[in-house]
Amino acid sequence: MKPTQDNSAREIRSYLREGAKVLEQVGAECADSIRAVADLLADTFQSRGKLLLCGNGGSAADCQHM
């Protein structure tokens, strides 16, 4: 493997480890809040309510996924 490829692979692994740490922290600190929001949304939809989202640019694309 070329030195630059080795460095790239090392950087990728480092980046993924950091992302995993962030997800672990979010899970530890926010799981109860995430569950509460999911329950609220489920109740809203079961009651025939709706969720309105808006955004600009990338945020608009995020809204479209919902």
C-alpha positions as a LaTeX table, in Angstrom:
\begin{tabular}{lrrr}
\hline
Residue & $x$ (\AA) & $y$ (\AA) & $z$ (\AA) \\
\hline
Met1 & 0.00 & 0.00 & 0.00 \\
Lys2 & 1.31 & 3.44 & $-0.85$ \\
Pro3 & 2.02 & 5.77 & 2.09 \\
Thr4 & $-0.76$ & 8.16 & 1.05 \\
Gln5 & $-3.25$ & 5.31 & 0.86 \\
Asp6 & $-2.18$ & 4.13 & 4.30 \\
Asn7 & $-2.65$ & 7.64 & 5.71 \\
Ser8 & $-6.06$ & 7.91 & 4.04 \\
Ala9 & $-7.22$ & 4.62 & 5.51 \\
Arg10 & $-5.99$ & 5.70 & 8.94 \\
Glu11 & $-7.86$ & 9.00 & 8.62 \\
Ile12 & $-11.04$ & 7.20 & 7.57 \\
Arg13 & $-10.86$ & 4.87 & 10.56 \\
Ser14 & $-10.24$ & 7.82 & 12.87 \\
Tyr15 & $-13.20$ & 9.71 & 11.39 \\
Leu16 & $-15.48$ & 6.69 & 11.84 \\
Arg17 & $-14.32$ & 6.18 & 15.45 \\
Glu18 & $-15.11$ & 9.82 & 16.24 \\
Gly19 & $-18.56$ & 9.44 & 14.69 \\
Ala20 & $-19.21$ & 6.34 & 16.78 \\
Lys21 & $-18.22$ & 8.27 & 19.92 \\
Val22 & $-20.70$ & 11.01 & 19.06 \\
Leu23 & $-23.50$ & 8.49 & 18.49 \\
Glu24 & $-22.69$ & 6.79 & 21.79 \\
Gln25 & $-22.86$ & 10.13 & 23.60 \\
Val26 & $-26.14$ & 11.07 & 21.92 \\
Gly27 & $-27.58$ & 7.71 & 22.93 \\
Ala28 & $-26.47$ & 8.14 & 26.52 \\
Glu29 & $-27.67$ & 11.73 & 26.86 \\
Cys30 & $-30.68$ & 11.96 & 24.56 \\
Ala31 & $-32.36$ & 8.54 & 24.36 \\
Asp32 & $-35.21$ & 9.49 & 26.70 \\
Ser33 & $-35.90$ & 12.73 & 24.81 \\
Ile34 & $-35.78$ & 10.97 & 21.44 \\
Arg35 & $-38.25$ & 8.36 & 22.72 \\
Ala36 & $-40.57$ & 11.08 & 24.07 \\
Val37 & $-40.60$ & 12.86 & 20.70 \\
Ala38 & $-41.24$ & 9.57 & 18.87 \\
Asp39 & $-44.16$ & 8.82 & 21.20 \\
Leu40 & $-45.56$ & 12.33 & 20.71 \\
Leu41 & $-45.34$ & 12.01 & 16.92 \\
Ala42 & $-46.97$ & 8.57 & 16.99 \\
Asp43 & $-49.82$ & 9.90 & 19.14 \\
Thr44 & $-50.21$ & 12.89 & 16.83 \\
Phe45 & $-50.42$ & 10.75 & 13.70 \\
Gln46 & $-52.78$ & 8.25 & 15.35 \\
Ser47 & $-55.06$ & 11.17 & 16.22 \\
Arg48 & $-55.00$ & 12.17 & 12.54 \\
Gly49 & $-52.82$ & 15.18 & 13.34 \\
Lys50 & $-50.00$ & 16.34 & 11.17 \\
Leu51 & $-46.41$ & 17.47 & 11.38 \\
Leu52 & $-45.43$ & 20.58 & 9.44 \\
Leu53 & $-41.78$ & 21.03 & 8.52 \\
Cys54 & $-40.01$ & 23.66 & 6.47 \\
Gly55 & $-36.48$ & 24.53 & 5.55 \\
Asn56 & $-34.22$ & 26.23 & 3.07 \\
Gly57 & $-31.56$ & 24.48 & 1.03 \\
Gly58 & $-30.24$ & 21.38 & 2.77 \\
Ser59 & $-32.78$ & 21.78 & 5.57 \\
Ala60 & $-35.58$ & 21.64 & 3.00 \\
Ala61 & $-34.14$ & 18.37 & 1.70 \\
Asp62 & $-34.08$ & 17.01 & 5.26 \\
Cys63 & $-37.76$ & 17.90 & 5.61 \\
Gln64 & $-38.61$ & 16.05 & 2.41 \\
His65 & $-37.26$ & 12.84 & 3.96 \\
Met66 & $-39.87$ & 13.07 & 6.66 \\
\hline
\end{tabular}
